[in-house]
């Protein structure tokens, strides 16, 4: 995912996936999803460090997509 358009297409596919396979989404309501996204974002510096990466100051379009996927199941 490199562009804004890529992220738009990805988010549309994620919405379709949630509708078709809600059992694959731990956080299948908007409140649960947003809470998980916030929790992942709060914890992500540790994830980056554990993976030998610097915490980005500004997210890329890909990172925003990765956040969506993390929030799908993050507890």
Backbone bond lengths (Angstrom), bond angles and torsions (degrees), N, CA, C in turn:
res aa  C-N    CA-C-N  psi(-1)  N-CA   C-N-CA  omega(-1)  CA-C   N-CA-C  phi
1 X - - - 1.447 - - 1.527 107.28 -
2 X 1.312 114.58 114.84 1.462 118.16 -174.76 1.514 113.50 -120.75
3 X 1.313 117.24 -21.06 1.458 119.71 -174.09 1.524 110.74 -125.43
4 X 1.310 114.44 167.27 1.463 120.31 175.73 1.524 109.67 -60.44
5 X 1.313 116.58 -39.69 1.456 120.80 179.25 1.525 111.59 -63.18
6 X 1.343 116.02 -38.34 1.467 120.23 175.97 1.530 110.07 -60.44
7 X 1.330 116.65 -43.29 1.462 120.23 179.92 1.523 110.93 -65.25
8 X 1.319 117.79 -41.11 1.475 120.97 177.46 1.528 109.71 -58.05
9 X 1.327 117.15 -48.66 1.466 120.92 179.82 1.529 110.82 -61.99
10 X 1.320 116.75 -41.28 1.460 121.57 178.76 1.527 111.03 -61.54
11 X 1.327 116.79 -45.32 1.466 120.25 -179.67 1.524 111.19 -64.52
12 X 1.322 117.15 -37.17 1.465 119.95 176.33 1.524 110.43 -63.50
13 X 1.327 117.26 -42.01 1.463 120.85 177.51 1.526 111.31 -65.91
14 X 1.330 117.16 -38.13 1.467 120.52 178.09 1.525 110.48 -62.87
15 X 1.323 117.14 -42.35 1.471 120.84 177.98 1.526 110.44 -62.53
16 X 1.319 116.65 -41.32 1.464 120.44 178.08 1.527 110.47 -65.19
17 X 1.328 116.83 -40.29 1.458 121.03 179.02 1.529 110.84 -63.72
18 X 1.320 116.92 -42.92 1.464 120.36 177.63 1.525 110.76 -60.63
19 X 1.324 117.17 -43.97 1.460 120.68 179.83 1.534 111.58 -64.27
20 X 1.327 116.55 -38.69 1.461 121.02 -176.72 1.527 113.54 -83.32
21 X 1.353 116.57 -29.73 1.467 120.82 -173.55 1.528 111.60 -137.31
22 X 1.325 118.52 60.17 1.463 119.40 -177.64 1.529 113.15 -60.98
23 X 1.329 116.76 -23.25 1.465 119.89 179.15 1.531 112.38 -66.92
24 X 1.327 117.59 -19.07 1.458 122.14 178.31 1.525 112.57 -85.40
25 X 1.317 116.67 -5.66 1.458 121.54 -177.24 1.518 109.28 -111.24
26 X 1.316 116.80 109.76 1.464 121.15 176.33 1.520 110.27 -61.38
27 X 1.318 116.80 -39.34 1.463 122.98 -177.33 1.526 108.75 -109.40
28 X 1.329 115.33 82.03 1.459 120.35 -171.49 1.529 114.55 -99.23
29 X 1.333 116.62 7.17 1.469 119.88 171.71 1.525 107.76 -114.50
30 X 1.312 116.48 155.37 1.464 119.28 -178.69 1.530 111.88 -59.68
31 X 1.344 120.32 -45.74 1.470 118.71 178.74 1.525 112.78 -60.51
32 X 1.330 117.74 -43.29 1.466 119.90 179.65 1.522 110.85 -65.90
33 X 1.335 116.79 -40.86 1.457 121.51 -179.77 1.532 110.95 -62.92
34 X 1.329 116.71 -46.67 1.466 120.13 -178.85 1.523 111.12 -66.69
35 X 1.326 117.17 -37.55 1.467 120.17 177.08 1.523 110.36 -63.92
36 X 1.332 117.36 -42.39 1.461 120.93 178.44 1.523 111.26 -66.38
37 X 1.327 117.17 -39.13 1.465 120.63 178.52 1.528 109.55 -61.79
38 X 1.312 116.11 -45.76 1.469 119.98 178.61 1.529 110.88 -61.72
39 X 1.329 117.07 -41.73 1.466 120.41 179.78 1.521 110.67 -64.36
40 X 1.335 116.93 -43.91 1.464 119.53 179.09 1.518 110.81 -63.57
41 X 1.317 116.24 -44.04 1.463 120.02 -179.82 1.525 111.08 -61.43
42 X 1.316 116.69 -38.04 1.463 121.21 176.88 1.533 110.84 -64.75
43 X 1.328 117.14 -38.44 1.462 122.02 -176.31 1.520 114.35 -89.78
44 X 1.328 118.61 -9.48 1.461 120.84 -171.56 1.535 115.28 -62.82
45 X 1.336 120.78 -28.23 1.466 116.30 176.76 1.531 112.76 -56.11
46 X 1.322 117.00 -38.57 1.463 120.10 176.82 1.511 111.79 -64.90
47 X 1.338 117.37 -39.30 1.458 121.01 178.34 1.525 110.02 -61.40
48 X 1.331 116.43 -46.30 1.463 119.62 179.72 1.527 111.00 -61.99
49 X 1.319 116.93 -46.90 1.470 119.92 -179.96 1.524 111.08 -61.34
50 X 1.331 117.60 -43.26 1.467 121.36 179.88 1.517 112.43 -64.24
51 X 1.319 116.85 -21.63 1.460 121.37 178.84 1.524 112.32 -102.68
52 X 1.335 116.97 14.66 1.454 121.73 175.77 1.515 114.11 68.23
53 X 1.331 116.73 28.47 1.457 120.81 -178.51 1.518 110.26 -120.26
54 X 1.323 115.33 153.43 1.458 120.18 173.40 1.519 109.26 -79.99
55 X 1.321 116.08 146.68 1.457 120.41 175.72 1.521 107.24 -72.94
56 X 1.334 118.23 121.99 1.465 119.39 -178.00 1.527 111.38 -69.13
57 X 1.299 115.18 141.75 1.462 120.46 176.22 1.528 110.38 -72.73
58 X 1.335 115.30 -37.00 1.462 122.00 178.75 1.517 107.68 -127.07
59 X 1.336 118.34 132.00 1.459 118.97 -179.16 1.524 112.08 -75.37
60 X 1.316 114.94 147.37 1.464 121.21 172.33 1.528 107.86 -84.12
61 X 1.310 116.06 168.98 1.465 119.43 175.04 1.523 109.30 -59.60
62 X 1.323 116.86 -39.10 1.463 120.58 178.83 1.515 110.84 -62.52
63 X 1.310 117.62 -43.41 1.461 119.90 -179.73 1.523 111.26 -62.31
64 X 1.316 117.33 -38.40 1.473 119.35 176.94 1.528 109.13 -61.38
65 X 1.319 117.55 -43.06 1.461 120.69 176.21 1.517 112.38 -62.45
66 X 1.327 116.77 -40.72 1.465 120.81 176.81 1.526 110.65 -62.12
67 X 1.330 116.93 -36.83 1.469 120.76 178.03 1.522 110.67 -63.34
68 X 1.326 115.94 -41.08 1.464 119.76 178.40 1.516 110.01 -60.17
69 X 1.330 116.32 -46.59 1.460 119.59 -179.41 1.528 111.17 -65.77
70 X 1.311 118.01 -36.67 1.461 120.06 177.40 1.516 110.80 -65.78
71 X 1.320 116.73 -41.88 1.469 120.55 -178.23 1.521 111.52 -68.03
72 X 1.297 117.32 -20.44 1.468 121.03 179.25 1.521 110.64 -58.41
73 X 1.349 117.59 -33.75 1.453 119.86 -174.41 1.529 114.42 -134.59
74 X 1.330 118.12 2.09 1.464 120.57 -175.84 1.520 110.84 -68.22
75 X 1.315 116.67 140.23 1.461 120.96 179.03 1.506 110.49 -115.03
